[in-house]
Every structure is written in C-alpha cells, then in structure tokens.
Amino acid sequence: MASSDTDKALLCVGAVTGVRGLKGEVRIKSFTGDPKAIGDYGALFDETGTKAYRLKVTGLVKGMVMARFEGVNDRDAAEGLKGLTLFVPRDALPEAGEDEFYHADLVGLAVELVDGEVLGTVQEVHDYGAGAGLEISGGVRGTVMVPFTRAVVPMVDIAGRRMIVDPPPGLLEPGQPEGPEDAERDQKGRT
C-alpha cells in the first residue's frame, strides 16, 4: 500500500486527566479499543507531532489508565502533563478489520444518498456510548446527524473517499417549528 497523507496523520489515542500519588503516576483517558493498548504503540506525541513521550502502563482503575511517563518522577512534573492530548502516527495502528473503521478515516469522506443526492462531507464522528453517529454538513440539507450503522450507511469506500447513506423514513426531515405555546413554556422554564 502506498503511503499517503492519511497514513502520516496523527490520531488521538488519549488524554492525561490527572495525577495519582507522589511519584509521577498519571491518569489517562484512553481512546483505544483496549484502554491499556495506549502503551503498545511506541512513542506518543503531542498534537504538533514534535514532542515525543514514552509511557509505561501500570494499571487500570475505574476505566482510567494509570501510567508513568519516562523522565517524570514526581507529582509536580506529572501535574505539568495534565491536559496533554496524546497522538500516534496513523501508520502505527493496526489495519482496521473488515467493516471496522478508525473515526479519523471517516472524517472528510464525501457522503451521498442512495439516489445520488449529495448530503455533504463527514465533519465529525461522535460516540457518546450508544453507538457512533456521523455529523455531515455541506449539502443542501445543512448539517445532519446519522447513526453509523450498516443499515443506514451500507457502503463505505475509504480508498475512494466516499460513503453512501440510506436513511430510514423521517431521519433527514427537518423538525417541526416551535409553536408559540412551546416558546412560551421554554421561556418560563428558563426564568
């Protein structure tokens, strides 16, 4: 496979959320399938890709990865890492399996409906725990959200940089405008 800008891109795999103890251990919110795998990709980078970090995973507590960064040996140094977002080069990750996709690979794909109408471009992939949803904008319908399921998105062509959406009836229909009574009720609820 030829190298591309996508292969060289940095993908976010986690973020330092806090410290633990006095000897430099940190808490990391991992975005990898297996949270502990954040320590398996070699060097991790800041968002610019210029500063490299090496870490050793020491455990998993309440869904948070506990780790030690090379050269960080006290709480003060660990505090300085809070808020650090961690990235790996795209080509450091294993190939996605069949019908599996990295969110970053979906962003930027052109989106069409099955009838050929251009829906727009994938702007973001959201996953709040109930399954992934695609935020699509740039088409005549404005910004729309669609669930990222095989039924709604039957075709994803990463190499061709496009996908097809087959929405169920009503999914892309605009919401009903609020009536005066709804606006009045909302206003009272805010005071």
Contacts in CASP RR format, 6 or more apart in sequence:
PFRMAT RR
TARGET T0000
AUTHOR 0000-0000-0000
METHOD contacts of the structure
MODEL  1
MASSDTDKALLCVGAVTGVRGLKGEVRIKSFTGDPKAIGDYGALFDETGT
KAYRLKVTGLVKGMVMARFEGVNDRDAAEGLKGLTLFVPRDALPEAGEDE
FYHADLVGLAVELVDGEVLGTVQEVHDYGAGAGLEISGGVRGTVMVPFTR
AVVPMVDIAGRRMIVDPPPGLLEPGQPEGPEDAERDQKGRT
1 7 0 8 1.000
3 91 0 8 1.000
6 90 0 8 1.000
6 105 0 8 1.000
7 89 0 8 1.000
7 90 0 8 1.000
7 91 0 8 1.000
8 89 0 8 1.000
8 90 0 8 1.000
8 91 0 8 1.000
9 89 0 8 1.000
9 90 0 8 1.000
9 104 0 8 1.000
10 45 0 8 1.000
10 47 0 8 1.000
10 49 0 8 1.000
10 87 0 8 1.000
10 88 0 8 1.000
10 89 0 8 1.000
10 90 0 8 1.000
11 87 0 8 1.000
11 88 0 8 1.000
11 89 0 8 1.000
11 90 0 8 1.000
11 93 0 8 1.000
11 102 0 8 1.000
11 104 0 8 1.000
12 31 0 8 1.000
12 85 0 8 1.000
12 86 0 8 1.000
12 87 0 8 1.000
12 104 0 8 1.000
13 30 0 8 1.000
13 31 0 8 1.000
13 32 0 8 1.000
13 38 0 8 1.000
13 41 0 8 1.000
13 44 0 8 1.000
13 86 0 8 1.000
13 87 0 8 1.000
13 88 0 8 1.000
14 28 0 8 1.000
14 29 0 8 1.000
14 30 0 8 1.000
14 31 0 8 1.000
14 32 0 8 1.000
14 38 0 8 1.000
14 85 0 8 1.000
14 86 0 8 1.000
15 28 0 8 1.000
15 29 0 8 1.000
15 31 0 8 1.000
15 83 0 8 1.000
15 84 0 8 1.000
15 85 0 8 1.000
15 86 0 8 1.000
16 26 0 8 1.000
16 27 0 8 1.000
16 28 0 8 1.000
16 81 0 8 1.000
16 82 0 8 1.000
16 83 0 8 1.000
16 84 0 8 1.000
16 86 0 8 1.000
17 27 0 8 1.000
17 28 0 8 1.000
17 29 0 8 1.000
17 64 0 8 1.000
17 82 0 8 1.000
17 83 0 8 1.000
18 26 0 8 1.000
18 27 0 8 1.000
18 78 0 8 1.000
18 79 0 8 1.000
18 82 0 8 1.000
18 83 0 8 1.000
19 25 0 8 1.000
19 26 0 8 1.000
19 27 0 8 1.000
19 75 0 8 1.000
19 78 0 8 1.000
19 79 0 8 1.000
19 81 0 8 1.000
19 82 0 8 1.000
20 26 0 8 1.000
20 27 0 8 1.000
20 66 0 8 1.000
21 75 0 8 1.000
22 74 0 8 1.000
22 75 0 8 1.000
23 68 0 8 1.000
23 73 0 8 1.000
23 74 0 8 1.000
23 75 0 8 1.000
24 68 0 8 1.000
24 69 0 8 1.000
24 72 0 8 1.000
24 73 0 8 1.000
24 74 0 8 1.000
24 75 0 8 1.000
24 77 0 8 1.000
24 78 0 8 1.000
25 58 0 8 1.000
25 66 0 8 1.000
25 67 0 8 1.000
25 68 0 8 1.000
25 78 0 8 1.000
26 66 0 8 1.000
26 67 0 8 1.000
26 68 0 8 1.000
26 69 0 8 1.000
26 72 0 8 1.000
26 78 0 8 1.000
26 81 0 8 1.000
26 82 0 8 1.000
27 61 0 8 1.000
27 64 0 8 1.000
27 65 0 8 1.000
27 66 0 8 1.000
28 38 0 8 1.000
28 55 0 8 1.000
28 64 0 8 1.000
28 65 0 8 1.000
28 66 0 8 1.000
28 67 0 8 1.000
28 86 0 8 1.000
29 64 0 8 1.000
29 65 0 8 1.000
30 36 0 8 1.000
30 37 0 8 1.000
30 38 0 8 1.000
30 64 0 8 1.000
30 65 0 8 1.000
32 38 0 8 1.000
35 60 0 8 1.000
35 63 0 8 1.000
35 64 0 8 1.000
35 65 0 8 1.000
36 57 0 8 1.000
36 59 0 8 1.000
36 60 0 8 1.000
36 65 0 8 1.000
38 44 0 8 1.000
38 55 0 8 1.000
38 57 0 8 1.000
38 65 0 8 1.000
38 67 0 8 1.000
38 86 0 8 1.000
39 55 0 8 1.000
39 56 0 8 1.000
39 57 0 8 1.000
39 67 0 8 1.000
41 88 0 8 1.000
41 92 0 8 1.000
41 93 0 8 1.000
42 54 0 8 1.000
42 88 0 8 1.000
42 92 0 8 1.000
43 52 0 8 1.000
43 53 0 8 1.000
43 54 0 8 1.000
43 88 0 8 1.000
44 52 0 8 1.000
44 53 0 8 1.000
44 54 0 8 1.000
44 55 0 8 1.000
44 86 0 8 1.000
44 87 0 8 1.000
44 88 0 8 1.000
45 51 0 8 1.000
45 52 0 8 1.000
45 53 0 8 1.000
45 86 0 8 1.000
45 87 0 8 1.000
45 88 0 8 1.000
45 89 0 8 1.000
46 53 0 8 1.000
46 84 0 8 1.000
46 85 0 8 1.000
46 86 0 8 1.000
46 87 0 8 1.000
47 85 0 8 1.000
47 87 0 8 1.000
49 87 0 8 1.000
53 69 0 8 1.000
53 70 0 8 1.000
53 84 0 8 1.000
53 86 0 8 1.000
54 69 0 8 1.000
54 70 0 8 1.000
55 67 0 8 1.000
55 68 0 8 1.000
55 69 0 8 1.000
55 70 0 8 1.000
56 67 0 8 1.000
56 68 0 8 1.000
56 70 0 8 1.000
57 65 0 8 1.000
57 66 0 8 1.000
57 67 0 8 1.000
58 66 0 8 1.000
58 67 0 8 1.000
58 68 0 8 1.000
59 65 0 8 1.000
59 66 0 8 1.000
59 67 0 8 1.000
60 66 0 8 1.000
69 78 0 8 1.000
69 81 0 8 1.000
71 77 0 8 1.000
72 78 0 8 1.000
72 81 0 8 1.000
90 102 0 8 1.000
90 104 0 8 1.000
93 102 0 8 1.000
96 102 0 8 1.000
96 105 0 8 1.000
99 150 0 8 1.000
101 156 0 8 1.000
101 158 0 8 1.000
103 125 0 8 1.000
103 127 0 8 1.000
103 132 0 8 1.000
105 158 0 8 1.000
106 122 0 8 1.000
106 125 0 8 1.000
106 134 0 8 1.000
106 148 0 8 1.000
106 156 0 8 1.000
106 163 0 8 1.000
107 122 0 8 1.000
107 123 0 8 1.000
107 124 0 8 1.000
107 125 0 8 1.000
108 121 0 8 1.000
108 122 0 8 1.000
108 123 0 8 1.000
108 161 0 8 1.000
109 121 0 8 1.000
109 122 0 8 1.000
109 156 0 8 1.000
109 158 0 8 1.000
109 161 0 8 1.000
109 162 0 8 1.000
109 163 0 8 1.000
110 118 0 8 1.000
110 120 0 8 1.000
110 121 0 8 1.000
110 161 0 8 1.000
110 162 0 8 1.000
110 163 0 8 1.000
111 118 0 8 1.000
111 119 0 8 1.000
111 120 0 8 1.000
111 121 0 8 1.000
111 122 0 8 1.000
111 134 0 8 1.000
111 136 0 8 1.000
111 162 0 8 1.000
111 163 0 8 1.000
111 164 0 8 1.000
111 165 0 8 1.000
112 118 0 8 1.000
112 119 0 8 1.000
112 162 0 8 1.000
112 163 0 8 1.000
112 164 0 8 1.000
112 165 0 8 1.000
113 119 0 8 1.000
113 164 0 8 1.000
113 165 0 8 1.000
113 166 0 8 1.000
113 167 0 8 1.000
114 154 0 8 1.000
114 164 0 8 1.000
114 165 0 8 1.000
114 166 0 8 1.000
117 140 0 8 1.000
118 139 0 8 1.000
118 140 0 8 1.000
119 136 0 8 1.000
119 139 0 8 1.000
119 141 0 8 1.000
119 144 0 8 1.000
119 165 0 8 1.000
119 172 0 8 1.000
120 136 0 8 1.000
120 137 0 8 1.000
120 138 0 8 1.000
120 139 0 8 1.000
121 136 0 8 1.000
121 137 0 8 1.000
121 138 0 8 1.000
122 134 0 8 1.000
122 135 0 8 1.000
122 136 0 8 1.000
122 163 0 8 1.000
123 135 0 8 1.000
123 136 0 8 1.000
123 137 0 8 1.000
123 143 0 8 1.000
124 134 0 8 1.000
124 135 0 8 1.000
125 132 0 8 1.000
125 133 0 8 1.000
125 134 0 8 1.000
125 135 0 8 1.000
125 148 0 8 1.000
126 132 0 8 1.000
126 133 0 8 1.000
126 134 0 8 1.000
126 135 0 8 1.000
126 145 0 8 1.000
127 133 0 8 1.000
131 147 0 8 1.000
131 148 0 8 1.000
132 147 0 8 1.000
132 148 0 8 1.000
133 145 0 8 1.000
133 146 0 8 1.000
133 147 0 8 1.000
133 148 0 8 1.000
134 145 0 8 1.000
134 146 0 8 1.000
134 147 0 8 1.000
134 148 0 8 1.000
134 153 0 8 1.000
135 143 0 8 1.000
135 144 0 8 1.000
135 145 0 8 1.000
136 143 0 8 1.000
136 144 0 8 1.000
136 145 0 8 1.000
136 146 0 8 1.000
136 165 0 8 1.000
137 143 0 8 1.000
137 144 0 8 1.000
141 172 0 8 1.000
144 172 0 8 1.000
146 152 0 8 1.000
146 153 0 8 1.000
146 165 0 8 1.000
146 167 0 8 1.000
146 171 0 8 1.000
146 172 0 8 1.000
151 166 0 8 1.000
151 168 0 8 1.000
152 165 0 8 1.000
152 166 0 8 1.000
152 167 0 8 1.000
152 168 0 8 1.000
152 171 0 8 1.000
153 163 0 8 1.000
153 164 0 8 1.000
153 165 0 8 1.000
153 166 0 8 1.000
154 164 0 8 1.000
154 166 0 8 1.000
155 163 0 8 1.000
155 164 0 8 1.000
156 163 0 8 1.000
157 163 0 8 1.000
178 186 0 8 1.000
END
